[in-house]
């Protein structure tokens, strides 16, 4: 009952955007203000209560845009395993183009769909979708789409795997964005720790094991195998930004941008000046990075910066002044030479053991605490450029940058106000004050109360698109429900956000879209948030155990608007016992809409 109420309240509050005069204490009866201000109000959906609702996809059925109501909904383009035009969406291949095999001997098909972009072919003008699969070995697919001119409905024509054999295969492709020049900017998350790589090249990666060995036809469980020499399994091959340009279905080019640094890339977001890119880093004790390309529309060379957080408040998610520390300039070609030479961690750094009592480092070494923990490091003479790009987070910490952010996720921009938004899934670990593990040996820049429900931050940009501050915009609220409640499994208020992941903005409509990746809501949700009226409306919920990966707004694709929405691994993270049939585990790639053109 409370959810019905909230859904209505969210919608009613959202109508403030229809008549901004209400903010000044009144609204004219002729609604003339609504005719001049762009606005969107979604019909809210309830938080799932019954088992049937928790196994379903619930989505807004209507949106009122500039005072006119439109019917919308969630529309599936493809599901994992769909065979279209001879290609199987989500099938994972090895370096020779052979399908990898599942434990039962069948071809392995991934349900880890993530970001999917909409692009126009550079040479043929057709509509395409480039889709990520977040696993190791990973994959990206290109799909030709048909767009019904009368209804805006998108349907697949043909799909195929993009060949990444020149890169040693794909690696944990997470979120992404579309550049202002119409290319797909993808990511590789959770880069393997090269300091832990054995002499044989065994990756020993905590989250993904050594499964990348499967790409090379090697046994991922054999620590005796010489992966490094015989398999080409180089840790420094993974953890980069990847730009994909679609000319046509049969002409797709992919470029790894080594000059943009190697971290756990959630995504890179290029601002309208076509040079400044903000890069989020996912995991515990990570950094926020900014890349300045030397030339507009060219990400092959530039200067990389790390943010330094100087806290100004600790309440309600906190705030800070942001300054930027240069990590130097580099080109893709320069860094690729180091990788091809099979550079090792020990070629770039000297190491020392921290004092067990004081945590201090020996003279000449810098004490840092990043994703890999507390370390004492010294960059070897002449290896600064290599370290800045191959070990970007460690190098950034050595230079004085803040590496205490936790689970930094999506990035988006309101171009009208030059406000950047970043999802911080959980405010914890290094973001707490003087955490005994994650602040050990580090500078303790961030000193905030823990919030398991997370926060979306806003950053004000100057005329050159450089962020100067960072402040909490909206946070989730921890809540304990009675055992008899249909929400008993939730640890965050179901009428608010929980662990915000990817975000996207609807320019001109003052509306931020917030997607969740959470274990603190039993069903992950997508929200509409009006940044002026503060109205929060639930617009989609997803089945048990799934994530709402990478919502992304397209205001005008041949006369139609789309809010892309991918539902990753249903029943994959929780409630596996409630799986009704194997078919239900297949992920969904689709969109909310279609809308009329909204640019």
DRENVEX-866495 format. One record per residue (C-alpha): x, y, z; residue number from 1; residue in one letter. Coordinates in nm, 3 decimals. Layout:
# residues N
      px      py      pz   k r
       X       Y       Z NUM A
...
This chain:
# residues 599
      px      py      pz   k r
   0.000   0.000   0.000   1 X
   0.289   0.234   0.083   2 X
   0.431   0.174  -0.263   3 X
   0.109   0.269  -0.433   4 X
   0.114   0.587  -0.231   5 X
   0.474   0.663  -0.316   6 X
   0.423   0.597  -0.682   7 X
   0.142   0.850  -0.684   8 X
   0.332   1.102  -0.473   9 X
   0.633   1.072  -0.703  10 X
   0.417   1.142  -1.003  11 X
   0.234   1.432  -0.844  12 X
   0.555   1.592  -0.725  13 X
   0.698   1.544  -1.072  14 X
   0.430   1.774  -1.209  15 X
   0.617   2.059  -1.047  16 X
   0.836   2.046  -1.356  17 X
   0.527   2.115  -1.567  18 X
   0.470   2.446  -1.400  19 X
   0.787   2.591  -1.257  20 X
   0.589   2.893  -1.134  21 X
   0.477   2.670  -0.848  22 X
   0.829   2.699  -0.711  23 X
   0.769   3.074  -0.684  24 X
   0.443   3.028  -0.496  25 X
   0.183   3.004  -0.769  26 X
   0.080   2.865  -1.108  27 X
  -0.125   3.041  -1.372  28 X
  -0.444   2.863  -1.468  29 X
  -0.362   2.870  -1.840  30 X
  -0.038   2.675  -1.780  31 X
   0.147   2.907  -2.016  32 X
   0.472   2.824  -1.838  33 X
   0.431   2.457  -1.932  34 X
   0.421   2.554  -2.297  35 X
   0.767   2.709  -2.280  36 X
   0.946   2.477  -2.036  37 X
   1.043   2.128  -2.144  38 X
   0.917   1.869  -1.900  39 X
   0.871   1.497  -1.857  40 X
   0.670   1.319  -1.590  41 X
   0.665   0.940  -1.576  42 X
   0.376   0.737  -1.441  43 X
   0.536   0.559  -1.148  44 X
   0.536   0.185  -1.084  45 X
   0.501   0.017  -0.746  46 X
   0.773  -0.170  -0.563  47 X
   0.711  -0.542  -0.624  48 X
   0.529  -0.711  -0.336  49 X
   0.407  -1.048  -0.463  50 X
   0.623  -1.329  -0.597  51 X
   0.471  -1.278  -0.942  52 X
   0.561  -0.909  -0.937  53 X
   0.912  -0.987  -0.816  54 X
   0.962  -1.221  -1.111  55 X
   0.833  -0.964  -1.360  56 X
   0.957  -0.654  -1.535  57 X
   0.747  -0.358  -1.423  58 X
   0.786  -0.034  -1.619  59 X
   0.614   0.300  -1.658  60 X
   0.328   0.276  -1.903  61 X
   0.297   0.648  -1.972  62 X
   0.502   0.965  -1.980  63 X
   0.370   1.318  -2.001  64 X
   0.609   1.521  -2.216  65 X
   0.558   1.896  -2.245  66 X
   0.201   1.849  -2.127  67 X
   0.110   1.569  -2.371  68 X
   0.067   1.207  -2.263  69 X
   0.240   0.924  -2.449  70 X
   0.217   0.548  -2.405  71 X
   0.553   0.386  -2.331  72 X
   0.683   0.063  -2.177  73 X
   0.979  -0.170  -2.159  74 X
   1.055  -0.325  -2.499  75 X
   1.296  -0.614  -2.546  76 X
   1.527  -0.594  -2.846  77 X
   1.715  -0.917  -2.776  78 X
   1.776  -1.170  -2.502  79 X
   2.093  -1.367  -2.444  80 X
   2.094  -1.669  -2.673  81 X
   1.866  -1.519  -2.938  82 X
   1.970  -1.630  -3.286  83 X
   1.934  -1.345  -3.534  84 X
   2.067  -1.343  -3.889  85 X
   2.291  -1.641  -3.819  86 X
   2.450  -1.495  -3.505  87 X
   2.383  -1.603  -3.146  88 X
   2.367  -1.301  -2.916  89 X
   2.599  -1.350  -2.618  90 X
   2.794  -1.655  -2.738  91 X
   3.152  -1.635  -2.612  92 X
   3.440  -1.725  -2.845  93 X
   3.810  -1.811  -2.810  94 X
   4.095  -1.649  -3.003  95 X
   4.043  -1.882  -3.299  96 X
   3.676  -1.796  -3.331  97 X
   3.550  -2.119  -3.176  98 X
   3.269  -2.108  -2.916  99 X
   3.375  -2.168  -2.558 100 X
   3.207  -2.466  -2.397 101 X
   3.001  -2.470  -2.079 102 X
   3.044  -2.744  -1.818 103 X
   2.777  -2.958  -1.990 104 X
   2.955  -2.934  -2.326 105 X
   2.714  -2.686  -2.479 106 X
   2.824  -2.357  -2.630 107 X
   2.867  -2.096  -2.356 108 X
   2.619  -1.809  -2.379 109 X
   2.658  -1.518  -2.141 110 X
   2.372  -1.364  -1.944 111 X
   2.600  -1.079  -1.838 112 X
   2.468  -0.828  -2.090 113 X
   2.570  -0.475  -1.994 114 X
   2.587  -0.144  -2.179 115 X
   2.432  -0.129  -2.526 116 X
   2.477   0.177  -2.745 117 X
   2.275   0.301  -3.042 118 X
   2.491   0.421  -3.332 119 X
   2.453   0.523  -3.695 120 X
   2.681   0.344  -3.941 121 X
   2.944   0.587  -4.066 122 X
   2.933   0.464  -4.423 123 X
   2.592   0.300  -4.471 124 X
   2.376   0.519  -4.245 125 X
   2.201   0.217  -4.090 126 X
   2.113   0.187  -3.720 127 X
   2.336  -0.034  -3.505 128 X
   2.370  -0.146  -3.145 129 X
   2.703  -0.233  -2.981 130 X
   2.656  -0.449  -2.671 131 X
   2.889  -0.542  -2.384 132 X
   2.913  -0.873  -2.199 133 X
   3.067  -0.832  -1.854 134 X
   3.277  -1.141  -1.797 135 X
   3.618  -1.295  -1.859 136 X
   3.664  -1.375  -2.140 137 X
   3.435  -1.090  -2.235 138 X
   3.267  -0.998  -2.559 139 X
   3.112  -0.715  -2.755 140 X
   2.848  -0.764  -3.022 141 X
   2.739  -0.547  -3.312 142 X
   2.374  -0.576  -3.410 143 X
   2.202  -0.418  -3.707 144 X
   1.861  -0.283  -3.606 145 X
   1.544  -0.207  -3.793 146 X
   1.347   0.098  -3.678 147 X
   0.979   0.108  -3.761 148 X
   0.924   0.460  -3.889 149 X
   0.562   0.470  -3.778 150 X
   0.600   0.334  -3.423 151 X
   0.971   0.370  -3.341 152 X
   0.992   0.000  -3.248 153 X
   1.345  -0.144  -3.269 154 X
   1.401  -0.501  -3.387 155 X
   1.726  -0.687  -3.462 156 X
   1.821  -0.780  -3.818 157 X
   2.152  -0.959  -3.762 158 X
   2.417  -0.980  -3.493 159 X
   2.777  -1.098  -3.457 160 X
   3.070  -1.104  -3.216 161 X
   3.333  -0.833  -3.259 162 X
   3.679  -0.985  -3.297 163 X
   3.912  -0.882  -3.013 164 X
   4.185  -1.137  -3.087 165 X
   4.429  -0.852  -3.152 166 X
   4.386  -0.746  -2.788 167 X
   4.411  -1.091  -2.627 168 X
   4.033  -1.106  -2.608 169 X
   3.778  -0.893  -2.427 170 X
   3.787  -0.841  -2.051 171 X
   3.493  -0.764  -1.818 172 X
   3.324  -0.504  -2.038 173 X
   3.111  -0.299  -1.802 174 X
   2.942   0.034  -1.879 175 X
   3.002   0.276  -2.163 176 X
   2.894   0.590  -2.345 177 X
   2.858   0.735  -2.692 178 X
   3.110   1.002  -2.792 179 X
   2.992   1.334  -2.938 180 X
   3.125   1.212  -3.274 181 X
   2.912   0.900  -3.271 182 X
   3.143   0.618  -3.164 183 X
   3.099   0.366  -2.884 184 X
   3.330   0.417  -2.585 185 X
   3.346   0.092  -2.389 186 X
   3.525  -0.025  -2.079 187 X
   3.728  -0.301  -1.920 188 X
   3.662  -0.326  -1.548 189 X
   3.858  -0.483  -1.258 190 X
   4.200  -0.492  -1.420 191 X
   4.414  -0.785  -1.299 192 X
   4.677  -0.697  -1.038 193 X
   5.006  -0.726  -1.224 194 X
   5.204  -0.728  -0.898 195 X
   5.045  -1.063  -0.812 196 X
   5.111  -1.222  -1.150 197 X
   5.337  -1.525  -1.119 198 X
   5.647  -1.583  -1.328 199 X
   5.440  -1.800  -1.562 200 X
   5.185  -1.524  -1.614 201 X
   4.910  -1.671  -1.397 202 X
   4.670  -1.386  -1.322 203 X
   4.528  -1.513  -0.992 204 X
   4.244  -1.263  -1.014 205 X
   4.009  -1.265  -0.717 206 X
   3.682  -1.182  -0.895 207 X
   3.735  -1.356  -1.227 208 X
   4.002  -1.614  -1.150 209 X
   4.229  -1.704  -1.438 210 X
   3.936  -1.763  -1.672 211 X
   4.090  -1.543  -1.942 212 X
   4.317  -1.843  -2.004 213 X
   4.017  -2.011  -2.167 214 X
   4.041  -1.758  -2.449 215 X
   4.381  -1.903  -2.536 216 X
   4.275  -2.266  -2.496 217 X
   4.464  -2.300  -2.167 218 X
   4.365  -2.458  -1.837 219 X
   4.270  -2.176  -1.598 220 X
   4.335  -2.398  -1.297 221 X
   4.693  -2.491  -1.378 222 X
   4.943  -2.268  -1.196 223 X
   5.226  -2.451  -1.373 224 X
   5.121  -2.345  -1.724 225 X
   5.343  -2.080  -1.883 226 X
   5.056  -1.847  -1.970 227 X
   5.281  -1.545  -2.016 228 X
   5.507  -1.696  -2.283 229 X
   5.291  -1.956  -2.452 230 X
   4.944  -1.812  -2.402 231 X
   5.001  -1.441  -2.441 232 X
   4.808  -1.384  -2.118 233 X
   4.960  -1.046  -2.028 234 X
   4.794  -0.867  -1.736 235 X
   4.867  -0.532  -1.899 236 X
   4.649  -0.623  -2.197 237 X
   4.341  -0.560  -1.983 238 X
   4.190  -0.261  -1.804 239 X
   4.146  -0.003  -2.079 240 X
   3.899   0.221  -2.260 241 X
   3.791   0.076  -2.596 242 X
   3.650   0.290  -2.875 243 X
   3.437   0.109  -3.133 244 X
   3.357   0.269  -3.467 245 X
   3.084   0.110  -3.679 246 X
   3.109   0.189  -4.048 247 X
   2.878  -0.095  -4.148 248 X
   2.791  -0.442  -4.022 249 X
   3.100  -0.584  -4.191 250 X
   3.328  -0.293  -4.108 251 X
   3.379  -0.241  -3.735 252 X
   3.705  -0.103  -3.595 253 X
   3.813  -0.118  -3.230 254 X
   4.086   0.087  -3.063 255 X
   4.225   0.054  -2.710 256 X
   4.318   0.394  -2.572 257 X
   4.625   0.322  -2.363 258 X
   4.689   0.693  -2.307 259 X
   4.367   0.712  -2.099 260 X
   4.511   0.492  -1.824 261 X
   4.461   0.143  -1.689 262 X
   4.213   0.111  -1.400 263 X
   3.885  -0.067  -1.325 264 X
   3.701   0.136  -1.588 265 X
   3.330   0.168  -1.523 266 X
   3.302   0.412  -1.812 267 X
   3.448   0.718  -1.978 268 X
   3.221   1.014  -2.060 269 X
   3.332   1.271  -2.317 270 X
   3.202   1.624  -2.264 271 X
   3.070   1.847  -2.546 272 X
   3.411   2.010  -2.607 273 X
   3.510   1.670  -2.751 274 X
   3.838   1.668  -2.556 275 X
   3.760   1.639  -2.182 276 X
   3.669   1.287  -2.064 277 X
   3.573   1.189  -1.710 278 X
   3.659   0.831  -1.612 279 X
   3.513   0.643  -1.317 280 X
   3.702   0.367  -1.139 281 X
   3.502   0.083  -0.980 282 X
   3.590  -0.107  -0.662 283 X
   3.725  -0.021  -0.317 284 X
   3.985   0.257  -0.279 285 X
   3.967   0.393  -0.631 286 X
   4.016   0.733  -0.797 287 X
   3.833   0.977  -1.020 288 X
   4.019   1.062  -1.339 289 X
   4.002   1.328  -1.610 290 X
   4.160   1.299  -1.954 291 X
   4.234   1.596  -2.179 292 X
   4.283   1.491  -2.540 293 X
   4.541   1.683  -2.738 294 X
   4.301   1.705  -3.034 295 X
   3.922   1.714  -3.041 296 X
   3.757   1.383  -3.142 297 X
   4.089   1.201  -3.098 298 X
   4.153   0.998  -2.783 299 X
   4.490   0.857  -2.890 300 X
   4.702   1.114  -2.705 301 X
   4.650   1.345  -2.412 302 X
   4.712   1.439  -2.051 303 X
   4.567   1.239  -1.762 304 X
   4.467   1.386  -1.424 305 X
   4.352   1.244  -1.090 306 X
   4.113   1.425  -0.856 307 X
   4.205   1.530  -0.504 308 X
   3.916   1.558  -0.257 309 X
   3.943   1.838   0.001 310 X
   3.643   1.786   0.224 311 X
   3.415   2.077   0.311 312 X
   3.125   1.892   0.481 313 X
   3.051   1.543   0.610 314 X
   2.673   1.546   0.652 315 X
   2.418   1.408   0.405 316 X
   2.676   1.242   0.181 317 X
   2.936   1.514   0.220 318 X
   3.096   1.767  -0.011 319 X
   3.443   1.871  -0.118 320 X
   3.650   2.103  -0.328 321 X
   3.812   1.919  -0.617 322 X
   4.161   1.991  -0.747 323 X
   4.343   1.803  -1.022 324 X
   4.691   1.651  -1.023 325 X
   4.856   1.584  -1.357 326 X
   4.982   1.234  -1.428 327 X
   5.156   1.352  -1.743 328 X
   5.101   1.322  -2.116 329 X
   5.121   1.005  -2.324 330 X
   5.013   0.855  -2.653 331 X
   4.850   0.521  -2.719 332 X
   5.149   0.420  -2.930 333 X
   5.402   0.495  -2.654 334 X
   5.221   0.280  -2.399 335 X
   5.155  -0.002  -2.646 336 X
   5.532  -0.041  -2.688 337 X
   5.569  -0.120  -2.317 338 X
   5.290  -0.380  -2.335 339 X
   5.437  -0.545  -2.644 340 X
   5.772  -0.564  -2.467 341 X
   5.593  -0.750  -2.184 342 X
   5.693  -0.502  -1.921 343 X
   5.646  -0.624  -1.563 344 X
   5.545  -0.453  -1.242 345 X
   5.900  -0.485  -1.109 346 X
   6.036  -0.300  -1.413 347 X
   5.850   0.011  -1.300 348 X
   5.854  -0.002  -0.919 349 X
   6.075  -0.073  -0.623 350 X
   5.882  -0.209  -0.326 351 X
   5.926  -0.210   0.050 352 X
   5.734  -0.367   0.336 353 X
   5.537  -0.125   0.557 354 X
   5.635  -0.113   0.923 355 X
   5.407  -0.357   1.105 356 X
   5.349  -0.117   1.395 357 X
   5.348   0.233   1.248 358 X
   5.253   0.147   0.886 359 X
   5.534   0.382   0.781 360 X
   5.746   0.327   0.471 361 X
   6.123   0.336   0.439 362 X
   6.286   0.661   0.328 363 X
   6.229   0.725  -0.041 364 X
   5.912   0.516  -0.061 365 X
   5.558   0.650  -0.068 366 X
   5.286   0.499   0.150 367 X
   4.964   0.444  -0.049 368 X
   4.639   0.255  -0.005 369 X
   4.448   0.159  -0.320 370 X
   4.234  -0.134  -0.436 371 X
   4.536  -0.358  -0.389 372 X
   4.580  -0.251  -0.024 373 X
   4.853  -0.073   0.169 374 X
   5.185  -0.059  -0.017 375 X
   5.521   0.118  -0.005 376 X
   5.631   0.201  -0.360 377 X
   5.899   0.396  -0.544 378 X
   5.887   0.460  -0.919 379 X
   6.212   0.367  -1.087 380 X
   6.397   0.643  -1.269 381 X
   6.271   0.694  -1.622 382 X
   5.961   0.476  -1.571 383 X
   5.716   0.754  -1.479 384 X
   5.526   0.749  -1.808 385 X
   5.493   0.371  -1.809 386 X
   5.375   0.371  -1.447 387 X
   5.127   0.653  -1.508 388 X
   4.934   0.450  -1.765 389 X
   5.000   0.083  -1.679 390 X
   4.960   0.128  -1.302 391 X
   4.746   0.440  -1.310 392 X
   4.574   0.411  -0.972 393 X
   4.896   0.333  -0.785 394 X
   5.082   0.613  -0.963 395 X
   4.796   0.856  -0.893 396 X
   4.815   0.775  -0.522 397 X
   5.190   0.830  -0.521 398 X
   5.135   1.173  -0.678 399 X
   4.888   1.270  -0.404 400 X
   4.554   1.195  -0.567 401 X
   4.256   1.064  -0.372 402 X
   4.217   0.687  -0.396 403 X
   3.955   0.639  -0.126 404 X
   3.632   0.638  -0.328 405 X
   3.426   0.319  -0.301 406 X
   3.228   0.159  -0.586 407 X
   3.237   0.461  -0.818 408 X
   2.996   0.387  -1.099 409 X
   2.821   0.575  -1.380 410 X
   2.881   0.928  -1.508 411 X
   2.650   1.162  -1.696 412 X
   2.622   1.533  -1.773 413 X
   2.359   1.805  -1.782 414 X
   2.509   2.012  -2.065 415 X
   2.281   2.310  -1.996 416 X
   2.406   2.369  -1.642 417 X
   2.746   2.201  -1.689 418 X
   2.673   1.968  -1.398 419 X
   2.834   1.625  -1.392 420 X
   2.666   1.341  -1.200 421 X
   2.842   1.031  -1.061 422 X
   2.688   0.730  -0.889 423 X
   2.866   0.609  -0.575 424 X
   2.713   0.271  -0.504 425 X
   2.814   0.244  -0.137 426 X
   2.968   0.511   0.084 427 X
   3.201   0.289   0.284 428 X
   3.557   0.162   0.333 429 X
   3.806   0.430   0.230 430 X
   3.528   0.689   0.227 431 X
   3.477   0.638   0.602 432 X
   3.691   0.830   0.848 433 X
   4.012   0.651   0.941 434 X
   3.900   0.303   0.840 435 X
   4.141   0.054   0.996 436 X
   4.193  -0.133   0.669 437 X
   4.118   0.103   0.382 438 X
   4.279   0.416   0.529 439 X
   4.583   0.231   0.662 440 X
   4.892   0.416   0.543 441 X
   4.690   0.648   0.323 442 X
   4.618   1.023   0.351 443 X
   4.256   0.981   0.473 444 X
   4.116   1.254   0.246 445 X
   3.752   1.138   0.267 446 X
   3.582   1.125   0.608 447 X
   3.215   1.037   0.569 448 X
   2.959   0.830   0.760 449 X
   2.885   0.490   0.611 450 X
   2.578   0.459   0.390 451 X
   2.510   0.113   0.246 452 X
   2.241   0.262   0.021 453 X
   2.479   0.493  -0.163 454 X
   2.477   0.845  -0.301 455 X
   2.465   1.024  -0.636 456 X
   2.709   1.316  -0.642 457 X
   2.695   1.635  -0.848 458 X
   3.006   1.815  -0.972 459 X
   2.997   2.173  -1.099 460 X
   3.211   2.225  -1.410 461 X
   3.369   2.551  -1.523 462 X
   3.363   2.689  -1.878 463 X
   3.639   2.444  -1.975 464 X
   3.443   2.147  -1.833 465 X
   3.679   2.109  -1.538 466 X
   3.512   1.996  -1.214 467 X
   3.578   2.225  -0.921 468 X
   3.367   2.065  -0.647 469 X
   3.171   1.753  -0.559 470 X
   2.860   1.737  -0.341 471 X
   2.591   1.482  -0.260 472 X
   2.271   1.521  -0.463 473 X
   2.055   1.231  -0.344 474 X
   2.122   0.938  -0.111 475 X
   1.947   0.615  -0.026 476 X
   1.813   0.550   0.323 477 X
   1.885   0.235   0.526 478 X
   1.568   0.077   0.661 479 X
   1.471  -0.240   0.845 480 X
   1.137  -0.395   0.755 481 X
   0.925  -0.622   0.969 482 X
   0.966  -0.993   0.897 483 X
   0.604  -1.013   0.782 484 X
   0.647  -0.734   0.527 485 X
   0.675  -0.813   0.155 486 X
   0.987  -0.597   0.175 487 X
   1.150  -0.794   0.458 488 X
   1.453  -0.873   0.239 489 X
   1.525  -0.505   0.175 490 X
   1.786  -0.316   0.375 491 X
   1.725   0.018   0.203 492 X
   1.394   0.203   0.184 493 X
   1.208   0.075  -0.123 494 X
   1.074   0.427  -0.177 495 X
   1.425   0.556  -0.237 496 X
   1.740   0.463  -0.426 497 X
   1.971   0.181  -0.325 498 X
   2.330   0.146  -0.445 499 X
   2.306   0.375  -0.749 500 X
   2.504   0.240  -1.041 501 X
   2.472   0.392  -1.386 502 X
   2.310   0.727  -1.445 503 X
   2.198   0.918  -1.753 504 X
   2.053   1.265  -1.804 505 X
   1.765   1.389  -2.019 506 X
   1.900   1.726  -2.142 507 X
   1.654   2.014  -2.128 508 X
   1.415   1.817  -1.906 509 X
   1.601   1.857  -1.574 510 X
   1.569   1.481  -1.527 511 X
   1.834   1.241  -1.402 512 X
   1.781   0.869  -1.454 513 X
   1.931   0.647  -1.181 514 X
   1.978   0.271  -1.222 515 X
   2.061   0.036  -0.935 516 X
   2.300  -0.253  -0.885 517 X
   2.206  -0.354  -0.536 518 X
   2.169  -0.636  -0.291 519 X
   1.985  -0.407  -0.053 520 X
   1.672  -0.393  -0.267 521 X
   1.544  -0.740  -0.346 522 X
   1.447  -0.614  -0.691 523 X
   1.674  -0.363  -0.863 524 X
   1.502  -0.047  -0.983 525 X
   1.540   0.248  -1.221 526 X
   1.434   0.594  -1.106 527 X
   1.353   0.931  -1.259 528 X
   1.474   1.225  -1.049 529 X
   1.387   1.587  -1.130 530 X
   1.691   1.783  -1.014 531 X
   1.484   2.101  -0.969 532 X
   1.168   1.975  -0.799 533 X
   1.348   1.682  -0.628 534 X
   1.065   1.450  -0.738 535 X
   1.176   1.085  -0.737 536 X
   0.967   0.839  -0.939 537 X
   1.022   0.466  -0.977 538 X
   0.999   0.387  -1.350 539 X
   1.119   0.025  -1.375 540 X
   1.179  -0.281  -1.158 541 X
   1.357  -0.599  -1.261 542 X
   1.329  -0.969  -1.170 543 X
   1.499  -1.135  -0.874 544 X
   1.879  -1.134  -0.876 545 X
   1.930  -0.903  -1.173 546 X
   2.099  -0.567  -1.225 547 X
   1.971  -0.263  -1.413 548 X
   2.282  -0.209  -1.621 549 X
   2.364   0.110  -1.801 550 X
   2.044   0.304  -1.868 551 X
   2.131   0.556  -2.142 552 X
   1.912   0.824  -2.301 553 X
   1.894   0.902  -2.672 554 X
   1.679   1.213  -2.734 555 X
   1.644   1.172  -3.109 556 X
   1.718   0.868  -3.322 557 X
   1.550   0.931  -3.656 558 X
   1.260   1.109  -3.488 559 X
   1.224   0.887  -3.179 560 X
   1.367   0.896  -2.825 561 X
   1.486   0.589  -2.632 562 X
   1.596   0.514  -2.277 563 X
   1.810   0.204  -2.314 564 X
   1.770  -0.048  -2.032 565 X
   1.954  -0.377  -1.991 566 X
   1.851  -0.639  -1.735 567 X
   2.159  -0.842  -1.648 568 X
   2.172  -1.201  -1.516 569 X
   1.818  -1.253  -1.374 570 X
   1.834  -1.487  -1.071 571 X
   2.211  -1.454  -1.088 572 X
   2.288  -1.271  -0.763 573 X
   2.006  -1.383  -0.535 574 X
   1.684  -1.587  -0.508 575 X
   1.812  -1.864  -0.733 576 X
   1.567  -2.101  -0.567 577 X
   1.279  -1.899  -0.710 578 X
   1.386  -1.960  -1.070 579 X
   1.073  -2.085  -1.249 580 X
   1.256  -2.221  -1.555 581 X
   1.601  -2.199  -1.713 582 X
   1.460  -1.964  -1.976 583 X
   1.404  -1.697  -1.710 584 X
   1.780  -1.660  -1.653 585 X
   1.834  -1.511  -1.999 586 X
   1.925  -1.142  -1.982 587 X
   1.728  -0.870  -2.158 588 X
   1.863  -0.591  -2.376 589 X
   1.596  -0.334  -2.453 590 X
   1.461   0.014  -2.391 591 X
   1.193   0.216  -2.217 592 X
   0.990   0.413  -2.471 593 X
   0.978   0.494  -2.746 594 X
   0.933   0.865  -2.688 595 X
   0.881   1.137  -2.944 596 X
   1.200   1.318  -3.039 597 X
   1.309   1.512  -2.729 598 X
   1.605   1.721  -2.841 599 X
